[in-house]
Amino acid sequence: MSKTKGRLTLPSQANFLKETKELIERWGADAIRDSDGTKLDEATKQLDAKIYTTYFVARNHNEFAEKHMEECQQIYVMSKFHLATSSELEIPFMDGYFTDQVQPDYVHDEKLYWEVIDRTTGKVVSVENWVLDKERNIVTVHGAEAFHEYTVSFLVYAIWDPTQMYNHITNNWGNVPHDIPFDVRQPASNEYMQTYLKNWLKENPDTDVVRFTTFFYHFTLIFNQLGKEKFVDWFGYGASVSVAALEAFAKEKGYRLRAEDIVDEGYYNSTFRTPSKAYLDYIDFIQKFVATEAKKLVDLAHDAGKEAMMFLGDNWIGTEPYGKYFKEIGLDAVVGSVGGGATLRMISDIPHVKYTEGRFLPYFFPDVFREGNDPTIEANKNWLSARRAIMRNPVDRIGYGGYLSLAYQFPKFVDYIEQVTDEFREIYDVVKHTKPYVGLKVAILNAWGKLRTWQSHMVAHELPYKQIYSYLGIMEALSGASVDVQFISFEDILTTDILKDVDVIINAGDAGTAFSGGDVWKNPELLTKIREFVYNGGGFVGVGEPTAVHHQGRYFQLADVLGVEREMGYSLSTDKYFTKELDTHFITEDIKDVRKIDFGEGMKNVYGLTENTEVLEFSNPKVSQEVEGIVMPANAEGKEFGEIHLAANPYGKGRGVYLAGLPYSPENTRLLLRALYYAAAKEQEFKKWYSSNLSVEVHAYPEKGLYAIVNNTNEAQETEVYDGHGNHETVIMNPSEIRWEHM
Amino acid sequence: MSKTKGRLTLPSQANFLKETKELIERWGADAIRDSDGTKLDEATKQLDAKIYTTYFVARNHNEFAEKHMEECQQIYVMSKFHLATSSELEIPFMDGYFTDQVQPDYVHDEKLYWEVIDRTTGKVVSVENWVLDKERNIVTVHGAEAFHEYTVSFLVYAIWDPTQMYNHITNNWGNVPHDIPFDVRQPASNEYMQTYLKNWLKENPDTDVVRFTTFFYHFTLIFNQLGKEKFVDWFGYGASVSVAALEAFAKEKGYRLRAEDIVDEGYYNSTFRTPSKAYLDYIDFIQKFVATEAKKLVDLAHDAGKEAMMFLGDNWIGTEPYGKYFKEIGLDAVVGSVGGGATLRMISDIPHVKYTEGRFLPYFFPDVFREGNDPTIEANKNWLSARRAIMRNPVDRIGYGGYLSLAYQFPKFVDYIEQVTDEFREIYDVVKHTKPYVGLKVAILNAWGKLRTWQSHMVAHELPYKQIYSYLGIMEALSGASVDVQFISFEDILTTDILKDVDVIINAGDAGTAFSGGDVWKNPELLTKIREFVYNGGGFVGVGEPTAVHHQGRYFQLADVLGVEREMGYSLSTDKYFTKELDTHFITEDIKDVRKIDFGEGMKNVYGLTENTEVLEFSNPKVSQEVEGIVMPANAEGKEFGEIHLAANPYGKGRGVYLAGLPYSPENTRLLLRALYYAAAKEQEFKKWYSSNLSVEVHAYPEKGLYAIVNNTNEAQETEVYDGHGNHETVIMNPSEIRWEHM
């Protein structure tokens, strides 16, 4: 590999010039950034590289904020449930909240903005029947129903920026002042954000790129009375709410929001909730406002001859890059953190910017860069998982963050990154601006569709949860596969002909969530359109509890397409005969022992619907889990005690496929791809630009006349590589090698 | 043990007089019965024993039935789901049915009694829009919506009794005629059933007990086109439906039933369905009719100087012994098959009869009584499990069935039964007609209440299913425990003060089923009454998905009482901190390793609701199930990936307890009892008439001044036995010994 330069952003810091120069050279950097806790010195700013400077819009300006506490940001929160045991109930509504972070809003009329709800009936308590004691932070309900539970939904002022709060508490920053977030919807704040930036732009002539971290509203992150995380939703619009916003909403949309529209029974419109119309209106309203205001700042940066880059995180609420107002912000670039293939694609697929940048792991912090630890291991894992996705659509730049001086102390790491950065540029030069070979067009169907492209099933950015890893594997697998992936909504199917350009639909998730769909599956039009699509040759792959809602004798509303149904207790009286696993099948061709497939959390009690169901895995996980001393029922091995985890089903010219779950692994990536090709009835297309060894993938770029063979592992691999006509030859790959070949 | 006599029914057969006499002597029998396939000869009938004679009312009379095919029984059935792909859809509605068993009813007006339903919308297709082709057994829908699914609900004639059909097919009876079931609601059949019985009573002077097997309508048992079981519901009223019944219902109840009221989306009102008002009206209607008609036959038997006994099974529909019309039948006795403690109690607790009889296992058939097999093993297992329940409330008699000649060939078995029968009589003499010591009053709460006493979660009589064994264990455990058990309905709580006499409520089942309760948990009055009950000192034990229905921010509606909630995906953003297992707790005091508790199928994603929740078991079953090559998420051992399977929670003066599941075992019996005592805040009462070794139980009979120490195992056991004041002493018990002691 020859030495190349560019497309790399390096963090630097004061008094580290010589080493910075050395690393610019070795890694081929063409940009330098500051980080949280580091500043660039003058000498560094004069190096031959673009300078990125971190910029906070709505926090880190306490000199302003402290004088304008009335323009502090707000949040709607809900008290705990409180049980009435008589007709009088006192609710200490702040119980469980962190008063360093939030304070009750005693400025605005509580009778207008707060709600007391009888959660046993769901009825709002009339405002005459409760009083607020501002001294004691107590709402007293009069005429309560004994043994009903009540909640108070109330507005608070958010007096501490959550990201700074997290860093402050985690790192014991002690007396460091708390960043107060202010609301640019308010006059003084709006004026300030512009004036300050104008001056700042003047005062920072060496800055080439203003790295907004980010704009106005933080994702919802609330701490509890112990100063620990209480609620975190990376998609949460909670901190964008305020009296001003509520009033503006009413004016713009023609109706008033209730507290409950935001508080949502305490679920706060988590991205897992099928969104209500009010909530969709609200996020539209916020996105539009944020785009308008952010554009003002971007324009100022442009006027000063600088680029505007947005960090995808922290105060990113309202900027959703796949949303309809994002384009209007006019950003030059977006930078985000890359955890693997799916998050890489989440960044690299962003439209309407000149370039995207991925911040790779590990962050140069002492937790990883400590004596005795090898940071190369995490870097290698991060790179190999992201590289798959880069082969499909690369970010335009990569970068690192933290203390460069720390990284510099690990020569092996420095060597490795030198290799990675060169490899990135090599790939980029071939892959960007050409369309890679695509075998299938896949649509992931959920309530959010395009808006949350590559963001399906995410709770907190990149954190795993028991309830999601069996679905996240689908995104990760697809992020580096030779298929086109788009995210579509139920609404898209209902109102457009979007399925015309789709080979296979995937619907994956737990029943009732926005990702499975919930009640939308009672809509005959939706069912009809999908059935027709599959009947005419399309594919439908369901994972977990696809199309699930109990209605008219079915729990999986597309059980007829999937060939499987889930036993929910009502049909135990019906015999289930379709339990015999097929000996061989296209989908399981690469699997030695179906009993070893990892379905993650799996799904219980799924059974074959008809004799046409192709049963590919049928077992009783409880039996394999048996431990000494636990007695299973006599016929635990028999049919009543097993369940299907993998099946396929013919449906007209198309097919349905069911998977109980799909955590990410190379094995499961292969399994999913086979399922997709089978569902689309395109098995004959499968072995094109294909590697028999599933640790190796092949990516072809027909316009360039090139294809790449990529070893995703750190071991040497032998594989049969298939070209676009099905011809194949044996190839031996070095550890993690990319080999470029002419077609 | 001294030799005793009585309370035992022996099967006999022709030409087996000498051996019958010997076994009468040795086993102390005082009654002899025929069985399916055996008849008693004259000499046997003259022995010094009551004679039971099996009697079929509504089948086994083909000489009548064949001449009155218009009075044949009927059933409402539903076709498979059929997909319309154009506006015209042909539905071969008999597809999947066994024409030897059922034939379409082409006598009555299909437009009046059949329904074609669009299952995609739930709408009934107008009768003008479909036609029936009786030649081809096809319903054609005109103007169908393409890609909607349709079903036909239709009436059939049932031309083969299901029990005989099962025996016929299983035993290859070839040319043996098919028993045709006739409907005593019809005039000729009703006349015939009485006339025939009158004659039969005259012709069978030696019969002392008419053993009705049973009355009129078989539980729902439908076979498929291959002559195999398609649908079985031991509680199903399917075969009681007919045009005549529907018309009589309309007259009596003042409204017409629709086909859908019976077909119920294809679930056929399984006992797991929360019953609709129409279905409750219907079973009331059938029970009333059956009681009235059965009484006629019982009266005839009485008039002839004979006793009337009913077999609890086969054609028992409408006779439910805990129902409100059962008393009116005037039966002398009920006999049923005993599989274990719960079924023993189901029989022995039956009110309004002079005596009950349990038919014990094994049945004397060649499957068990074959060379090389030891039938004593099954007999011993059956006896030990039933004996626990007998110690609480014995049946009045026990008996066996099948070929006595077979059993006679197994001397060890004959010896063992001699011992069992003596032991039964010994227990009976102490235990019957006295109230055993009771430590707690337990109420099992579901939609059926008293009507289905000891019949909770049953599908087919005594068959295990994956979805029920984790709940059936509760009944089995309680059947032999020193607690009072009653079965109560939601309606009971809403309309009576039944909780006044209850210490602990148990609600156990999967969400949405009649046993958990489904939508009833949205009823504020129900929640209020139970919360008040617990708050004032009562206990509430939830198993599986108790009180589950999504409503107002809660999935478990009594999450506040239970201290746990189930994560259904909406609240992933909320941190779950309450995961630390308590080191010691009253409930788990007898458990060495909580990780070894068998929760059966268990329940996923249950978490602690507040800091008050007493977490007793928290784990991630998936991790313990890990097999080589399957990679778990990095923090799989961390809190996000675990779940609670056992917890308790203080609530006012009372407590809630949560259990993920409770299959039957001695260990789980102890666990459940501790949970019940703890919930009722009666821990201090626990060690009264108590054995420290959980293989041994103590039953006390204060009125008799006696208590029994019972070794439930076939091994010797050492234990501390506690009296009613908490004094204890060490006792060594012989294998399966009962030891009687004076107080």
Contacts between the chains, C-beta under 8 A, distances in Angstrom:
chain1	res1	chain2	res2	distance
A	80	B	610	8.0
A	81	B	553	7.7
A	81	B	554	7.9
A	81	B	560	6.4
A	83	B	531	7.1
A	83	B	535	7.9
A	83	B	560	6.2
A	85	B	535	6.5
A	85	B	652	7.4
A	117	B	552	7.7
A	119	B	552	4.5
A	119	B	553	6.3
A	119	B	554	7.3
A	120	B	524	4.7
A	120	B	527	5.6
A	120	B	528	7.1
A	120	B	552	7.3
A	121	B	524	5.0
A	122	B	551	7.2
A	122	B	552	5.0
A	145	B	524	7.4
A	145	B	528	7.1
A	146	B	528	7.1
A	146	B	532	7.1
A	147	B	527	7.2
A	147	B	528	4.2
A	147	B	529	7.9
A	147	B	531	4.1
A	147	B	532	5.0
A	147	B	535	7.0
A	148	B	524	6.5
A	148	B	527	7.8
A	148	B	528	6.6
A	149	B	560	6.3
A	151	B	553	7.8
A	220	B	573	7.4
A	224	B	575	7.6
A	228	B	575	7.3
A	228	B	577	7.6
A	229	B	575	5.1
A	230	B	574	7.2
A	230	B	575	5.8
A	231	B	573	5.4
A	231	B	574	5.4
A	231	B	575	6.9
A	232	B	573	5.7
A	232	B	575	7.3
A	233	B	573	4.1
A	236	B	573	7.0
A	265	B	552	5.7
A	265	B	553	3.4
A	266	B	553	4.3
A	266	B	571	7.4
A	266	B	574	7.9
A	267	B	553	6.6
A	267	B	570	4.5
A	267	B	571	5.9
A	267	B	573	7.9
A	268	B	573	7.0
A	270	B	570	5.8
A	270	B	571	7.1
A	270	B	572	6.7
A	270	B	573	5.0
A	272	B	569	4.7
A	272	B	570	5.5
A	272	B	572	6.2
A	273	B	570	5.6
A	459	B	572	4.7
A	459	B	573	5.9
A	460	B	573	7.7
A	463	B	640	7.9
A	464	B	633	4.5
A	464	B	634	7.0
A	464	B	635	6.5
A	464	B	640	7.1
A	465	B	572	5.6
A	465	B	640	5.1
A	465	B	641	7.9
A	466	B	605	7.0
A	466	B	620	7.4
A	466	B	640	5.7
A	466	B	641	4.4
A	466	B	642	7.8
A	466	B	643	7.5
A	467	B	567	6.4
A	467	B	569	5.9
A	467	B	572	5.9
A	467	B	605	6.4
A	468	B	572	7.2
A	469	B	633	5.0
A	509	B	569	7.6
A	510	B	568	6.9
A	510	B	569	4.6
A	511	B	568	8.0
A	512	B	550	7.0
A	512	B	568	6.3
A	512	B	569	6.7
A	512	B	570	7.7
A	513	B	569	4.3
A	513	B	570	7.3
A	524	B	120	4.7
A	524	B	121	5.0
A	524	B	145	7.4
A	524	B	148	6.4
A	527	B	120	5.6
A	527	B	147	7.2
A	527	B	148	7.8
A	528	B	120	7.1
A	528	B	145	7.1
A	528	B	146	7.1
A	528	B	147	4.2
A	528	B	148	6.6
A	529	B	147	7.9
A	531	B	83	7.1
A	531	B	147	4.1
A	532	B	146	7.1
A	532	B	147	5.0
A	535	B	83	7.9
A	535	B	85	6.5
A	535	B	147	7.0
A	550	B	512	7.1
A	551	B	122	7.2
A	552	B	117	7.8
A	552	B	119	4.5
A	552	B	120	7.3
A	552	B	122	5.0
A	552	B	265	5.6
A	553	B	81	7.6
A	553	B	119	6.2
A	553	B	151	7.8
A	553	B	265	3.3
A	553	B	266	4.3
A	553	B	267	6.6
A	554	B	81	7.9
A	554	B	119	7.3
A	560	B	81	6.3
A	560	B	83	6.2
A	560	B	149	6.3
A	567	B	467	6.4
A	568	B	510	6.9
A	568	B	511	8.0
A	568	B	512	6.3
A	568	B	513	8.0
A	569	B	272	4.7
A	569	B	467	6.0
A	569	B	509	7.6
A	569	B	510	4.6
A	569	B	512	6.7
A	569	B	513	4.3
A	570	B	267	4.5
A	570	B	270	5.8
A	570	B	272	5.5
A	570	B	273	5.6
A	570	B	512	7.6
A	570	B	513	7.3
A	571	B	266	7.4
A	571	B	267	5.9
A	571	B	270	7.1
A	572	B	270	6.7
A	572	B	272	6.2
A	572	B	459	4.7
A	572	B	465	5.6
A	572	B	467	6.0
A	572	B	468	7.2
A	573	B	220	7.4
A	573	B	231	5.4
A	573	B	232	5.7
A	573	B	233	4.0
A	573	B	236	7.0
A	573	B	267	7.9
A	573	B	268	7.0
A	573	B	270	5.0
A	573	B	459	5.9
A	573	B	460	7.7
A	574	B	230	7.2
A	574	B	231	5.4
A	574	B	266	7.9
A	575	B	224	7.6
A	575	B	228	7.3
A	575	B	229	5.1
A	575	B	230	5.8
A	575	B	231	6.9
A	575	B	232	7.3
A	577	B	228	7.6
A	596	B	627	6.6
A	596	B	629	6.1
A	596	B	630	7.1
A	598	B	630	4.4
A	598	B	631	7.3
A	600	B	622	8.0
A	601	B	604	7.1
A	601	B	622	6.6
A	604	B	601	7.1
A	605	B	466	7.0
A	605	B	467	6.4
A	610	B	80	8.0
A	620	B	466	7.4
A	621	B	625	6.5
A	622	B	600	8.0
A	622	B	601	6.6
A	624	B	625	6.5
A	624	B	627	7.5
A	625	B	621	6.5
A	625	B	624	6.6
A	625	B	625	4.4
A	627	B	596	6.6
A	627	B	624	7.4
A	629	B	596	6.0
A	630	B	596	7.1
A	630	B	598	4.4
A	631	B	598	7.4
A	631	B	663	7.7
A	631	B	665	6.2
A	633	B	464	4.4
A	633	B	469	5.1
A	633	B	663	7.4
A	634	B	464	7.0
A	635	B	464	6.6
A	640	B	463	7.9
A	640	B	464	7.1
A	640	B	465	5.1
A	640	B	466	5.6
A	641	B	465	7.9
A	641	B	466	4.4
A	642	B	466	7.8
A	643	B	466	7.5
A	652	B	85	7.4
A	663	B	631	7.7
A	663	B	633	7.3
A	665	B	631	6.1
